[in-house]
Amino acid sequence: MALLRRIWFQIHWFLGITAGSVLLFIGLTGAVLSFREEIVALANPALQHVAAPATNALPLTPAEWVARLQPRRIAAITLYAEAGRPVRINFAPAEGQRRGEVRLADPYTAALLPPPRGEDFFDFVESLHRWLLLPRDIGKPLTGAVACVLLVLALSGLYLRWPRRPLAWRAWLRLDFTLTGRAFLWNLHAVAGTLALLAYLVSSVTGIYWAFDGVRTVIDDAAGENRNTRMQRVQAGAGKPSNAQKTAVGPPDLGAVWTGFLQQTHGNWSLVTLRLPARGAALIETTYLDADPAHERARNRLYLDAVTGRPAQHDRYADKPMAGRLINSIYPLHMGTYWGLPGRLVMTLSSLGLVLFAITGWMLYLGRRRTARAVRTQRAALQAATAGMPPTATVAHDTVLVAYASQTGHAERLALQTAASLQAAGLPTEVRALGTLSVDALHHYRRALLVASTFGEGEPPDTARPFARRLASQPGAALQHLRYGILALGDRHYTAFCGFGHLLEHGLQTLGAQPLFPTVEMDNGDPAALQRWSAAVAEALAVDTLGALQTEPATVADDWTLTRRTLLNPGSQGAPLYELAFSPPRAGMTWAPGAIAELRLAPPLAPRKYSVASTPADGTLQLLVRQARHDNGLGVASGLLTQSAALGNVLSFRLLDNPGFAAADDGLPCVFIGNGSGFAGLRGHLRERVRRGHARNWLLFGEREAAHDAFCADEVAQWQAAGALARVDLVYSRASSGRVYVQDRLREAADELRQWIAEGAIVYVCGSLVGMAGGVDAALRDILGSDAVDELLVLGRYRRDVY
């Protein structure tokens, strides 16, 4: 399912960016044509009604029109029942021409009226809309192909958006104005597409009908509306005249024909078109609308004997079968007039919406391309610099160092954007992860910009911990030459807001470095703070302007339905631990192992983040949540999830990437260490590795008692039976009088751990920061040495998701 979704996503964006520009023009021209008649009427008020020359004056009959306009031959006459309405005359084309002139005329005198203003413009717009200003035989199939593209875009968009709960309107129509940047564009694109979906299905199908003659012929034949079929019915109704009868013995008697028309319609008509044959013919075709037609193409066809005016066949729109009525409604369906004024407005807005989709689609596509290109370029430069230059190597003093300390990838992304903007302004820059730098390396830069995330209560991100220790252990280093600027990322809900950024600031000032500008604090991706950072950097480095930087969530929050809640540790000495399962809002939702589910709460509460304990293949989003109890009762978030939310309730989660806890490359051995609810993050990785067939896994997991807290034992046993775990250490700290924890078991297996590390193993730690994570870190340093652990951090082989 995930693969199919990715394939359709690629098809959707490829068709969107290739045909989107053409659809933009078709949409604009379609919107302009929607109210063509009304616009032309406003521009030509004198042509809407002609005053009668006398009180008792009667409009001319078709026979009088033909007589008065001779010698010009008339191909068709359109008359209106409304008094004073100008008559439309279609003159027969001159030799060598495809179409004849069309003019309006005074219904009382047959005097030709001036051509309406604006018609030439609308003819141009229509040619662009229907044929792209190309010759008809070329333009028609091209617009038909574009209509096919629109149909595929509409259906693929529906598939990509389809929620698990399709009857929940919020899943389809919620437009979140709190979003910014690419997330808002995606939300706007998806919601607007949902609203316009039906209109695009109708527009594309009717457009395909008109564009391809073969399609139209097949459909008309199936509906019995092919012209040859109609004429066969006419001939049958007229008694199948012989060849001699098919040609009139004299010129048509338009007076008799007109009398026959009036008698057959009994005055129930609002518009009639008489098609005058080029040569003598047995029958004359009239098409007319009832006085109150269903729509402007609800035509009735009346065939009259050209000499006597007697009716030969009368095909009324109302008498047609459903298929026939639909064929005659193609144009009103396409224009929306089939549903009256509301339908016209909907089709007009949907046509204009194609402009919106073209713009937002291109912005989303170009944004992805720019971001991916910038990340690839900067990471390549970073890898080259890291591989080819030791920390103490000489760097040009004009180079601006842009360093980042990132836990989730947010700080890295902003650092890359900042560096790209400076490079575009002509300043040489070098991007480095803070963990790859030594304090001595800072001697080789005169200017440095640092983008620093804060982890937990004021701590550095894992990869920056080695640099933080080096900075604190070298009080004698002299950095008086260095000017620096810091963008500190944090969350005001935590006590030590932007704590690591301020720790860096203090450490650098202690060593004599001077600030380029005051440290910029950014709370949860605040765009105003990012603007302050851009302005400060531009001013400090004498750059005219810094390119637009963007901070945005990895994904849009979605509504997930709580479908299962299970207490995993009944009778435990510890707080209750629950497994929760949520059904996704739509089919095809994906996330990577190690992902984070962020629960959205109203301010001033901080968003709560939980390690995802499942994979997309499981079909549900699963969390392990420990119930927290305080003096004033249950914790707000844990209480909501473990108690107050009822099954079937919808909760809003945002899935976040977690680069610092990402999956290992295929085949690499992995050591998974955790405790308590930290099994969630480990389980997501293990399930995915088991699914892929990677068996070089070592699990060390701790809980209190085997009797009440062995919630993972059954699944672990299944993995062992399948050969998916090379080693398992389940540690229960209350199992004996002596307390034993996972870090103790790790020390006992020190030799095997060294062997796994030598083989390239990646160490994953998930669980409580206080106690377990600190104890494991200390054990690793005792076993491997601090320098080796720091190297693992820098290389991304020591990955933590702790809280």
C-alpha positions in Angstrom: 0.0 0.0 0.0 2.8 2.4 0.9 4.6 1.6 -2.4 1.4 2.2 -4.4 0.8 5.5 -2.6 4.4 6.6 -3.4 3.9 5.7 -7.1 0.7 7.6 -7.3 2.3 10.6 -5.5 5.0 10.6 -8.2 2.4 10.4 -10.9 0.4 13.2 -9.4 3.2 15.7 -9.0 4.8 14.9 -12.4 1.5 15.4 -14.2 0.8 18.5 -12.1 4.1 20.3 -12.9 4.1 19.3 -16.6 0.5 19.9 -17.5 -0.2 22.4 -14.6 0.7 25.4 -16.7 -1.6 24.5 -19.5 -4.4 23.7 -17.0 -3.8 27.2 -15.5 -4.6 28.8 -18.9 -7.6 26.5 -19.5 -8.9 27.3 -16.0 -8.5 31.1 -16.5 -10.2 31.1 -19.9 -13.0 28.8 -18.6 -13.7 31.2 -15.8 -13.8 34.1 -18.3 -16.2 32.2 -20.5 -18.5 31.3 -17.7 -20.4 34.6 -17.9 -19.8 35.4 -21.5 -23.4 36.3 -22.4 -23.9 38.5 -19.4 -20.7 40.4 -20.0 -21.4 40.9 -23.6 -25.0 42.1 -22.7 -23.6 44.6 -20.3 -21.2 45.9 -22.9 -23.9 46.2 -25.5 -27.1 47.3 -23.9 -28.5 48.7 -27.1 -28.4 45.3 -28.7 -30.5 43.5 -26.1 -33.8 45.0 -27.1 -35.1 46.8 -30.3 -38.1 49.1 -30.0 -41.0 48.4 -32.4 -41.4 51.0 -35.1 -45.2 51.2 -34.4 -47.5 50.1 -31.7 -49.0 47.2 -33.7 -45.8 46.2 -35.5 -45.2 42.5 -35.7 -41.8 40.8 -36.1 -40.8 39.4 -39.5 -41.5 35.8 -40.3 -38.7 33.5 -41.7 -40.1 33.9 -45.2 -39.8 37.7 -44.9 -36.3 37.4 -43.6 -35.2 35.4 -46.6 -36.8 37.8 -49.0 -35.4 41.0 -47.3 -31.8 39.7 -47.0 -31.4 38.5 -50.6 -29.2 38.0 -52.4 -27.2 36.7 -49.4 -28.1 33.2 -48.6 -29.1 32.3 -45.0 -28.0 29.1 -43.4 -30.0 29.4 -40.2 -32.3 31.9 -38.4 -32.6 32.1 -34.6 -35.7 33.8 -33.4 -36.8 34.6 -29.9 -40.4 34.7 -28.5 -39.4 37.7 -26.4 -40.7 40.8 -28.1 -37.9 43.1 -29.4 -35.2 40.6 -29.0 -32.8 40.8 -32.0 -32.7 37.9 -34.5 -29.5 36.0 -35.0 -28.7 35.4 -38.7 -26.2 32.7 -39.7 -25.2 33.5 -43.3 -24.0 30.7 -45.5 -20.2 30.6 -45.8 -18.6 31.9 -49.0 -16.8 29.4 -51.2 -13.6 28.2 -49.5 -14.7 29.3 -46.1 -15.7 27.0 -43.2 -18.0 29.3 -41.4 -20.2 32.1 -42.5 -20.8 35.5 -40.9 -23.1 35.7 -37.9 -25.0 38.9 -37.3 -27.8 40.3 -35.2 -30.7 42.0 -37.0 -33.7 44.2 -36.2 -36.6 41.8 -35.8 -39.0 44.3 -37.4 -37.0 45.6 -40.3 -34.3 43.1 -41.0 -31.7 45.8 -40.7 -28.3 44.4 -39.6 -27.2 45.7 -36.2 -23.6 46.6 -35.4 -21.4 43.7 -34.2 -21.4 43.4 -30.4 -18.4 44.8 -28.6 -16.3 42.2 -26.9 -17.2 39.3 -29.2 -13.8 39.2 -30.8 -12.2 39.0 -27.4 -14.4 36.1 -26.3 -13.8 34.3 -29.6 -10.1 34.6 -28.9 -10.5 33.3 -25.3 -12.7 30.4 -26.5 -10.1 29.5 -29.1 -7.5 29.4 -26.4 -9.7 27.4 -24.1 -10.8 24.8 -26.7 -7.9 24.6 -29.0 -4.9 26.4 -27.4 -4.9 28.8 -30.3 -3.8 25.9 -32.5 -5.4 24.6 -35.7 -8.5 22.7 -34.6 -7.3 19.2 -35.7 -4.2 19.7 -33.5 -5.6 21.7 -30.6 -8.6 19.5 -30.0 -6.7 16.3 -29.1 -4.2 18.3 -27.1 -6.9 19.8 -24.9 -8.4 16.4 -24.7 -5.1 15.1 -23.4 -5.1 17.9 -20.8 -8.6 16.9 -19.8 -7.4 13.3 -19.3 -4.6 14.7 -17.1 -7.1 16.7 -15.0 -9.1 13.5 -14.5 -6.0 11.6 -13.3 -5.0 14.5 -11.0 -8.5 14.6 -9.5 -8.7 10.8 -8.9 -5.1 10.4 -7.7 -5.5 13.4 -5.4 -8.6 11.7 -4.0 -6.7 8.5 -3.4 -3.8 10.3 -1.8 -6.1 12.2 0.6 -8.5 9.3 1.4 -8.8 9.2 5.2 -9.5 6.1 7.3 -12.7 7.7 8.4 -14.1 9.1 5.1 -17.4 10.3 6.7 -15.5 12.6 9.1 -15.8 16.0 7.4 -12.9 17.5 9.4 -10.5 15.0 7.8 -11.4 16.4 4.4 -12.2 20.0 4.9 -10.2 21.4 7.8 -8.0 24.3 6.7 -5.5 25.1 9.4 -4.6 28.8 9.4 -2.1 28.3 12.2 0.2 26.5 9.7 2.9 28.4 7.8 5.2 27.8 4.9 5.1 24.6 3.0 2.8 22.9 5.6 0.1 25.6 4.9 0.6 25.3 1.2 0.0 21.6 1.3 -3.0 22.0 3.6 -4.5 24.6 1.2 -3.8 22.5 -1.9 -5.4 19.4 -0.4 -8.5 21.1 1.0 -9.2 23.2 -2.1 -8.7 20.1 -4.2 -11.3 18.2 -2.2 -13.8 21.0 -2.5 -13.3 21.2 -6.3 -13.1 17.5 -6.9 -16.6 16.9 -8.3 -16.3 19.9 -10.5 -13.1 18.7 -12.0 -14.5 15.2 -12.6 -17.4 16.7 -14.5 -15.1 19.2 -16.4 -12.6 16.5 -17.4 -15.1 13.9 -18.5 -17.2 16.4 -20.6 -14.0 17.9 -22.0 -12.8 14.4 -23.1 -16.2 13.9 -24.8 -15.8 17.0 -26.9 -12.1 16.6 -27.7 -12.0 13.1 -29.2 -14.3 12.4 -32.1 -14.0 8.7 -31.6 -15.1 8.9 -27.9 -18.0 11.1 -28.8 -19.1 8.8 -31.6 -19.1 5.7 -29.3 -21.0 7.5 -26.6 -23.6 9.0 -29.0 -24.1 5.7 -30.7 -24.7 4.0 -27.3 -27.2 6.7 -26.3 -28.9 6.6 -29.7 -28.0 10.3 -30.3 -25.9 9.9 -33.3 -27.1 12.1 -36.2 -27.5 9.2 -38.6 -29.6 7.4 -36.0 -31.7 10.5 -35.5 -32.3 10.8 -39.3 -33.3 7.2 -39.5 -35.9 7.9 -36.8 -37.1 10.9 -38.8 -37.3 8.9 -42.0 -39.2 6.1 -40.2 -41.6 8.7 -38.8 -42.1 10.2 -42.2 -42.8 6.8 -43.8 -39.3 6.3 -45.3 -39.8 8.5 -48.4 -38.5 7.3 -51.7 -35.5 8.9 -53.5 -37.9 10.9 -55.5 -39.6 12.2 -52.4 -36.4 13.1 -50.6 -36.0 16.1 -52.8 -38.7 18.8 -52.8 -40.3 19.5 -56.1 -40.0 23.2 -55.5 -38.5 25.8 -53.2 -39.4 25.4 -49.5 -42.5 27.2 -48.4 -41.2 28.9 -45.2 -44.6 30.3 -44.5 -46.1 26.8 -44.3 -43.1 25.6 -42.3 -43.5 28.5 -39.8 -47.2 27.8 -39.5 -46.5 24.2 -38.9 -44.0 25.0 -36.2 -46.4 27.3 -34.3 -49.1 24.7 -34.5 -47.0 21.9 -33.2 -45.5 23.9 -30.3 -48.7 25.6 -29.2 -46.7 28.7 -28.3 -44.6 26.8 -25.8 -41.2 28.0 -27.1 -38.7 30.7 -26.1 -36.1 30.3 -28.9 -36.1 28.5 -32.2 -33.5 27.9 -34.9 -34.5 27.0 -38.4 -31.8 25.4 -40.5 -32.4 26.3 -44.2 -31.1 23.7 -46.6 -28.6 24.8 -49.2 -30.6 23.0 -51.9 -34.2 21.8 -52.1 -34.9 19.2 -49.4 -37.8 17.2 -48.2 -37.5 18.2 -44.6 -36.5 21.3 -42.6 -35.0 20.8 -39.1 -36.0 23.2 -36.3 -34.5 23.1 -32.8 -36.2 25.0 -30.1 -36.3 25.5 -26.3 -39.5 25.3 -24.3 -40.8 28.5 -22.7 -39.3 27.2 -19.4 -36.4 24.9 -20.5 -34.4 22.7 -18.1 -31.3 24.3 -19.3 -30.0 26.1 -22.4 -29.3 22.9 -24.3 -32.6 21.1 -23.5 -33.4 21.3 -27.2 -36.4 19.8 -28.9 -36.1 18.8 -32.6 -39.0 19.2 -34.9 -38.7 18.1 -38.5 -41.3 19.6 -40.9 -42.1 19.0 -44.5 -40.3 21.7 -46.5 -43.3 22.3 -48.8 -46.4 21.6 -46.7 -45.1 22.3 -43.2 -46.6 19.0 -41.9 -44.6 17.4 -39.0 -42.4 14.4 -39.9 -40.8 13.8 -36.5 -40.9 15.5 -33.2 -38.1 14.6 -30.7 -38.8 16.3 -27.4 -36.0 16.6 -24.8 -38.3 15.6 -22.0 -39.3 12.4 -23.8 -35.7 11.2 -24.3 -34.3 8.4 -22.1 -31.8 9.3 -19.4 -28.9 8.6 -21.7 -30.2 10.9 -24.4 -30.9 13.7 -21.9 -27.4 13.4 -20.6 -25.8 13.6 -24.1 -27.8 16.8 -24.7 -26.7 18.1 -21.3 -22.9 17.9 -21.9 -22.5 21.6 -22.4 -24.6 22.6 -19.4 -22.8 20.1 -17.2 -19.4 21.5 -18.4 -20.5 25.1 -17.7 -22.4 24.3 -14.5 -25.7 25.8 -15.9 -27.3 22.3 -15.5 -27.6 23.2 -11.8 -28.5 26.9 -12.4 -26.6 29.9 -11.0 -25.1 28.0 -8.1 -23.6 25.5 -10.5 -22.2 28.2 -12.7 -20.5 29.8 -9.7 -19.1 26.5 -8.5 -17.6 25.8 -12.0 -16.3 29.3 -12.3 -14.5 29.1 -8.9 -13.2 25.6 -9.7 -11.8 26.9 -13.0 -10.1 29.7 -11.1 -8.9 27.1 -8.6 -6.7 25.6 -11.3 -4.6 28.7 -11.0 -4.3 28.1 -7.3 -3.3 24.5 -7.8 -0.7 25.3 -10.4 0.8 27.9 -8.2 0.8 25.9 -4.9 1.9 22.8 -6.7 4.9 24.5 -8.3 5.7 26.2 -5.0 5.6 22.8 -3.2 7.7 21.2 -5.9 10.3 23.9 -6.2 10.5 24.1 -2.4 11.3 20.4 -2.2 13.8 20.7 -4.9 15.5 23.7 -3.4 15.6 22.1 0.0 16.9 18.8 -1.2 19.5 20.4 -3.4 20.7 22.6 -0.6 20.9 19.8 1.8 22.7 17.5 -0.6 25.2 20.3 -1.5 25.8 21.3 2.0 26.1 17.8 3.4 28.5 16.9 0.6 30.6 19.9 1.5 30.4 18.9 5.2 31.4 15.4 4.5 34.3 16.5 2.4 35.4 19.0 5.0 35.1 16.4 7.8 37.0 13.7 5.8 39.7 15.9 4.4 40.4 18.4 7.1 41.5 17.7 10.7 40.0 20.0 13.4 43.2 22.0 13.6 43.6 22.5 9.8 44.0 26.0 8.5 40.9 27.7 7.2 40.7 31.0 5.3 39.9 33.7 7.8 37.3 35.2 5.5 35.2 32.0 5.7 32.1 32.2 7.8 31.7 29.1 10.0 28.0 28.0 10.2 27.8 25.3 12.9 24.7 23.5 14.2 23.8 21.4 17.1 20.7 19.4 16.2 18.7 16.6 17.8 15.8 16.3 15.4 17.3 17.9 12.3 15.6 21.3 12.7 18.8 23.2 13.6 20.7 21.6 10.8 18.1 22.6 8.3 18.2 26.2 9.4 22.0 26.2 9.4 22.0 24.9 5.8 19.5 27.6 4.8 21.6 30.3 6.4 24.8 29.1 4.8 23.1 28.9 1.4 21.8 32.5 1.7 25.3 33.7 2.6 26.9 31.9 -0.3 24.3 33.4 -2.6 25.4 36.8 -1.3 29.0 36.0 -2.2 30.4 35.1 1.3 32.4 31.9 1.6 30.9 29.6 4.2 31.6 26.3 5.8 28.9 24.2 7.4 30.0 21.9 10.3 28.2 19.9 12.8 29.2 21.3 16.2 30.2 17.8 17.4 32.9 17.6 14.7 34.7 20.7 15.9 37.3 21.1 18.6 37.7 24.4 20.5 41.1 24.8 18.8 39.4 24.6 15.4 37.7 27.9 16.3 41.1 29.7 16.1 40.9 29.4 12.3 37.7 31.4 11.9 37.0 35.1 12.5 33.3 34.9 12.3 31.0 32.0 13.4 27.2 31.5 13.3 25.9 28.8 15.6 22.4 27.3 15.4 21.9 25.4 18.6 18.9 23.3 19.8 18.3 22.5 23.4 17.6 19.0 24.5 15.5 18.4 27.6 16.1 20.8 30.4 18.9 22.8 29.0 21.1 20.0 27.7 23.0 19.9 24.4 21.8 17.6 21.7 23.6 14.2 21.8 25.9 15.0 18.9 27.0 18.3 20.5 27.8 16.8 23.9 31.5 16.2 23.0 31.9 19.9 22.0 30.1 21.1 25.1 32.5 19.1 27.3 35.6 20.3 25.3 34.3 23.9 25.6 34.0 23.5 29.4 37.4 21.8 29.8 39.5 24.4 28.0 39.2 27.6 30.1 42.6 28.8 28.9 41.9 28.9 25.1 42.0 32.4 23.7 39.2 33.2 21.2 39.5 37.0 21.4 39.6 37.2 17.6 36.3 35.4 17.1 33.0 37.2 16.6 29.9 34.9 16.9 26.2 34.9 16.6 23.8 32.4 18.1 20.4 31.3 17.1 19.1 29.4 20.2 16.2 27.0 19.6 14.0 26.0 22.5 10.5 25.7 24.0 9.3 28.2 26.6 7.3 25.5 28.3 10.6 24.1 29.7 12.4 25.8 32.6 15.8 26.1 30.9 14.5 27.8 27.7 17.2 27.8 25.0 19.6 26.5 27.7 22.2 25.0 25.5 22.3 28.2 23.3 23.0 30.2 26.4 25.6 27.7 27.6 27.4 28.2 24.3 27.2 31.9 24.7 28.6 31.8 28.2 31.4 29.4 27.2 32.5 31.5 24.2 32.5 34.7 26.1 34.5 33.1 28.9 37.2 32.4 26.2 37.1 36.0 25.0 34.9 35.7 21.9 32.7 38.7 21.2 29.1 38.6 20.0 28.2 39.9 16.6 24.7 40.6 18.0 22.6 39.5 21.0 21.6 35.9 21.0 18.4 35.3 19.2 15.9 33.0 21.0 13.4 31.1 18.9 10.4 29.4 20.6 9.0 26.4 18.8 9.9 27.6 15.3 8.6 31.2 15.8 8.9 32.9 12.3 9.3 36.3 13.9 12.4 35.1 15.7 13.7 33.7 12.4 13.2 37.1 10.8 15.2 38.7 13.6 18.0 36.2 13.0 18.0 36.9 9.3 18.1 40.7 9.9 20.8 40.4 12.5 23.0 38.2 10.3 22.6 40.4 7.3 23.5 43.5 9.2 26.5 41.9 11.1 28.0 40.5 7.9 27.2 43.5 5.7 24.9 41.6 3.4 22.1 43.5 1.7 19.6 40.9 2.5 19.4 37.3 3.6 17.3 35.0 1.6 14.0 33.9 3.1 14.5 31.2 5.8 11.7 28.8 6.6 10.9 26.9 9.7 8.0 24.6 9.4 6.7 21.3 10.9 7.7 18.1 9.3 4.1 17.2 8.8 0.6 18.6 9.3 -1.3 17.5 12.3 -3.9 14.8 11.6 -6.9 13.4 13.4 -6.3 9.9 14.7 -9.0 7.7 16.2 -8.4 5.9 19.4 -9.3 2.2 18.7 -7.6 0.3 21.5 -6.2 0.9 25.0 -4.6 -2.0 27.0 -3.1 -1.9 30.4 0.2 -3.7 30.1 1.3 -4.1 33.7 -1.6 -4.8 36.0 -0.4 -5.2 39.6 2.9 -3.5 38.9 4.7 -1.5 41.6 5.2 1.1 39.0 2.7 3.5 37.5 0.2 2.0 35.0 1.6 1.6 31.5 -0.8 1.5 28.6 -0.6 0.5 25.0 -2.7 2.7 22.8 -3.6 2.1 19.1 -4.9 4.8 16.8 -6.3 4.3 13.3 -4.8 6.6 10.7 -6.9 9.4 9.2 -6.4 8.1 5.7 -5.0 5.1 3.8 -1.3 5.0 3.0 0.0 6.9 6.0 3.7 6.3 6.5 6.4 7.0 9.0 10.0 5.9 9.6 11.2 3.8 12.5 12.1 6.0 15.4 9.4 8.6 14.5 7.8 10.8 17.1 4.1 11.4 17.5 3.4 14.9 18.9 0.1 15.3 20.7 -1.3 18.8 20.1 -2.8 20.6 23.5 -4.1 23.9 23.9 -1.6 26.6 25.1 -0.1 27.1 27.6 0.6 23.4 27.8 3.6 22.2 25.8 3.0 19.6 23.0 3.7 16.1 24.3 5.9 13.9 22.3 5.8 10.1 22.3 7.9 7.5 20.6 6.0 5.6 17.9 5.9 1.9 18.8 4.7 0.5 15.5 5.4 0.5 11.8 3.0 1.5 9.0 2.7 -2.3 8.2 0.9 -2.7 11.5 -1.9 -0.6 10.2 -2.2 1.5 13.4 -0.2 4.1 15.2 0.8 2.6 18.5 2.1 4.3 21.6 3.2 3.2 25.1 2.2 5.8 27.6 3.0 5.7 31.4 0.3 7.2 33.5 1.7 10.2 35.4 0.2 11.2 38.7 0.9 14.5 40.5 -0.3 16.1 43.7 -3.3 17.6 41.9 -4.2 14.4 40.1 -3.3 12.8 36.8 -1.0 14.5 34.3 -3.0 16.3 31.7 -1.6 14.5 28.6 -1.1 11.0 30.2 -4.5 11.4 31.9 -6.2 12.2 28.6 -4.5 9.3 26.8 -4.8 6.6 29.5 -8.1 7.4 31.0 -10.4 10.3 29.9 -10.3 9.8 26.1 -12.9 7.2 25.2 -12.5 4.6 22.4 -13.6 6.2 19.2 -12.4 9.7 20.3 -10.3 11.6 17.8 -7.0 13.1 18.9 -4.7 15.4 16.9 -1.2 14.1 16.4 1.7 15.4 14.2 4.2 12.8 13.0 7.7 14.1 13.3 10.9 12.7 11.8 13.6 11.9 14.3 17.0 12.0 12.5 18.9 11.5 15.7 17.1 8.1 16.2 16.8 7.1 12.6 17.0 3.5 11.3 20.3 1.9 10.6 21.5 1.1 7.1 20.4 -2.4 6.1 22.6 -5.2 7.5 24.4 -3.2 10.2 24.3 -4.8 13.6 22.3 -2.9 16.2 22.2 -2.8 20.0 18.9 -1.7 21.4 18.9 -0.6 25.1 15.9 0.8 27.0 13.5 0.6 29.9 9.8 1.1 30.7 7.9 2.9 28.0 11.1 3.3 26.1 10.4 0.0 24.6 8.1 1.9 22.2 11.0 3.4 20.2 12.9 0.2 20.3 9.9 -1.9 19.1 9.4 0.3 16.1 13.0 -0.3 15.0 12.9 -4.0 15.8 9.6 -4.7 14.0 10.9 -3.0 10.9 14.2 -4.9 11.0 12.4 -8.2 11.5 10.2 -7.4 8.6 13.3 -6.7 6.4 15.0 -9.9 7.6 17.9 -8.3 9.5 18.7 -10.5 12.4 21.9 -9.0 13.9 20.0 -7.4 16.8 20.8 -7.3 20.5 18.1 -6.2 22.9 18.8 -5.1 26.5 15.6 -4.0 28.2 14.8 -3.3 31.8 11.6 -3.3 34.0 10.6 -3.9 37.6 9.1 -7.4 38.0 8.8 -10.3 35.6 5.4 -11.2 37.1 3.8 -7.9 36.3 6.0 -6.0 33.9 7.0 -8.5 31.3 4.7 -6.9 28.7 7.2 -7.4 25.9 8.2 -11.0 26.7 5.8 -12.7 24.3 6.8 -10.5 21.3 10.5 -10.9 22.2 10.0 -14.7 22.4 8.5 -14.7 18.9 11.4 -12.7 17.5 13.8 -15.1 19.1 12.0 -18.1 17.7 12.2 -16.5 14.3 15.9 -16.0 14.6 15.6 -12.2 14.5 17.5 -11.6 17.8 21.1 -12.6 18.2 21.0 -11.8 22.0 18.4 -10.8 24.5 18.9 -9.5 28.0 15.6 -8.8 29.9 16.5 -7.3 33.2 14.0 -7.0 36.1 15.4 -4.8 38.8 13.0 -6.1 41.5 13.7 -9.8 40.8 16.1 -10.2 43.7 17.3 -8.4 46.8 20.0 -6.8 44.8 19.0 -4.1 42.3 20.2 -5.0 38.8 19.7 -2.6 35.8 20.4 -2.7 32.1 23.7 -0.7 32.6 24.9 -3.4 35.0 24.1 -6.2 32.4 25.9 -4.1 29.8 29.0 -4.0 31.9 28.8 -7.8 32.4 28.7 -8.2 28.6 31.5 -5.7 28.0 33.6 -8.0 25.8 30.7 -8.8 23.5 29.7 -5.1 23.3 33.3 -4.2 22.2 33.0 -6.9 19.5 29.7 -5.6 18.3 31.1 -2.0 18.2 34.1 -3.2 16.3 31.8 -4.8 13.7 30.1 -1.4 13.1 27.1 -1.7 15.4 24.8 1.2 16.1 23.7 1.7 19.7 20.1 2.8 20.3 19.0 4.0 23.7 15.3 4.8 24.5 13.7 5.5 27.8 14.1 7.7 30.9 16.9 10.3 30.8 17.2 10.3 34.6 18.6 6.9 35.7 18.7 4.6 32.8 20.0 6.8 30.0 22.7 8.4 32.3 23.7 5.0 33.7 24.0 3.5 30.2 26.1 6.4 29.0 28.4 6.0 32.0 28.7 2.3 31.3 29.5 2.8 27.7 32.2 5.3 28.6 33.6 2.8 31.2 33.6 0.0 28.6 34.7 1.8 25.5 36.3 5.0 26.8 34.9 8.6 26.6 36.7 9.4 23.4 35.3 6.3 21.7 31.8 7.2 22.8 32.2 10.8 21.6 33.3 9.4 18.3 30.2 7.2 18.1 28.1 10.3 18.8 29.8 12.3 16.1 29.5 9.4 13.6 25.8 8.9 14.4 26.4 5.4 15.8 25.1 6.3 19.3 21.5 7.4 18.9 19.2 8.3 21.8 15.5 9.0 22.2 15.3 9.8 25.9 13.0 11.9 28.0 
